[in-house]
Every structure is written in structure tokens, then in C-alpha cells.
């Protein structure tokens, strides 16, 4: 298959025009609103699990927990960050094994519902119908949820403990301060790669497509991640200067801001999927080998 970075023979301007047309036809922004609902449902079971788990290793207010919330607040708007911080304080007061077990199950179930909604929306972007049995689709959603959690936790671990890891390696193997400095710089591209990998996994496994070629990085994953970072920091900056949600909605303002951020996150994911879909469709129209036109799936064994 022709390289995705050749854009299927399209110029960037043509690609943007096609993607915008498909965004409107596929009601991407409406589907992003649906995703924000599922993301909100998945968030607090996840917080319940994480804070309970952290309760076994660190008390409330320790460096570990503060660092986690600090990195989260760098992307999430201030009001939403305060809501999350308050919720973490409340649900972590009574950590226990039963709550930990419930948190695992509730998180997997709620988050897999969100992943299922992403799969359904990406099926629309590729114009394919879901043909997998419900149990297989649910299993894919759960496995994807676990894989994304591992990638996110790994990225957080590098951000939180990268310097400690570098110092430990340097001491064990007799490496100097140059290695430590190099590691501190190199860990950020690694973190970025983990996040890009999360996008690539979603675009590869979530839609019901067959016989795809695995690509580590695609235009859709790069642009989707870039859009997410831009809208996150842009929305955060806007709220710092023009935040009227709290004055208008009172205590509900923080919840609305959090759902808006989830809305932008869902839109970024789906737009990235539309970009990949349009590139593959353009390649098929141009006669590229193995490229599939819109809505076409390569036959699987049951179709032969």
C-alpha cells in the first residue's frame, strides 16, 4: 500500500476539504458529544480505582498523588481540575480492598463502553457496518482499554519518575551525569510516542476493518494528537481569561467545563480517523494496490 504520508495523491488543501465534508456528513461533532458522556462515566470509576490503589502506597497529599494531579491540571481546565481534585479527596478517604475490586470492574466496564462508542463512531468514518459478534466487539473494547491504560500509566511513570530511573541506571552501570541529562531530554519524545501509539491502536483495532497494514504513526494520529493538545491548551487559556461558566451555572460550571474538554477530546480522535479514512479512500480512487474504497472491507475467511 502506498505510504499514508503521500496522502493518497491529495494535496493538504484537497485533503482538508474532503475531511471537512465528511465531518459534516458523518455528524462528527454530534458523535463527539456522545463520547463526552461516556468519558465522563468512565472518569470517576477510574479515579476511584486509582486513588484506592494509591492509598496502599501513599497517603493523601503525598508527592506521588500531588504530581499526578499536577500533570493532569496542565491539560485539564482549572475548574475541571478542581472538581477532579475534590472528588479524589472525597473518595480516597475510605480506601479498601472491596472498593479496589469494584473500581477495577467498574472502570473496565464504563471505559469499555466509551471505547465501544469510539468503535461505532469510527465505523461511521470508514463507512462500514459492525459485523463482529457483540462479545468480540466488547472484548476488543476491553483489551483496547487495558492497552491504553498501560500506555498512559507508562507515560505518567516516565514523567513522574524519569529522573529517578535515569539516576538508578547511571548508578548501576557507572554512567555519568551526561546520561542522566540525555535521558531527561529523551524521555519526552518517548512519552509522545506512547500517546501516538494510543491513537494508532484506536485507529487500527476499533473500527471493523480487515487486513489492515499496521502503521506506527499515521497522519491521522499525528493531527489528532496535535488537535487535542491545541484545543486543550487553547480552551484552558480561554477559561483563564473569559471564564463565565461558574458565574452562569454555579456549581455545575466545573462539570460543564469537564464535559466540554471531553467533547474536544472525542472530536480530535474522530477527526484523526476521518483523515486516515480519506487518505485510504483517495488512494483507492487513484488505483493504489490493496487500497480500499470508502465502505469496502477486504474479505475475511468466512467470505471466501
Secondary structure, DSSP 8 states (H G I E B T S, - for coil): ---GGGGGG--HHHHHHHHHHHHHHTTHHHHHHHHHHHHHHHHHHHHHHHHHHHHTT--TTSHHHHHHHHHHHTTS-HHHHHHHHHHHHHHTTT--HHHHHHHHHHHHHHHHHHHHHHHHHHHHHTT----S-HHHHHHHHHHHHHHHHHHHHHHHHHHHHHHHHHHHHHHHHT--HHHHHHHHHHHHHHHHHHHHHHHHHIIIIIS---S----SS-HHHHHHHHHHHHHHHHHHHHHHHH--HHHHHTTHHHHHHHHHHHHHHHHHHHHHHHHHHHHHHHHHHTT-TT---TT-----GGG-
